[in-house]
């Protein structure tokens, strides 16, 4: 499960990064999503459990 989650998070990060190259750096929600994906990836990589997202 962890390897599958890491692969999905990595795909999300790469997709966000590709979108960012052609996107708008002023879009704060977009940058929050990218930052969250990177944070979750790093937590999973270290073997920690991701926290629930509050909206």
CORHURA-V654184 format. One record per pair of residues at least 4 apart in sequence whose ideal C-beta (glycine too) atoms are under 7 Angstrom apart, sorted by the first residue. I is the first residue (numbers start at 0). J is the second residue. If there is no record, write none. Layout:
I,J
I,J
//
This chain:
0,4
1,5
1,43
2,6
3,7
4,8
4,43
5,9
5,40
5,43
5,44
6,10
7,11
8,12
8,36
8,39
8,40
8,43
9,13
9,40
10,14
11,15
11,36
12,16
12,36
12,37
12,40
13,17
14,18
15,19
15,32
15,33
15,36
16,20
18,22
19,33
22,26
22,29
26,30
27,31
28,32
29,33
30,34
31,35
32,36
33,37
34,38
35,39
36,40
37,41
38,42
39,43
39,49
40,44
41,45
42,47
42,49
43,49
//
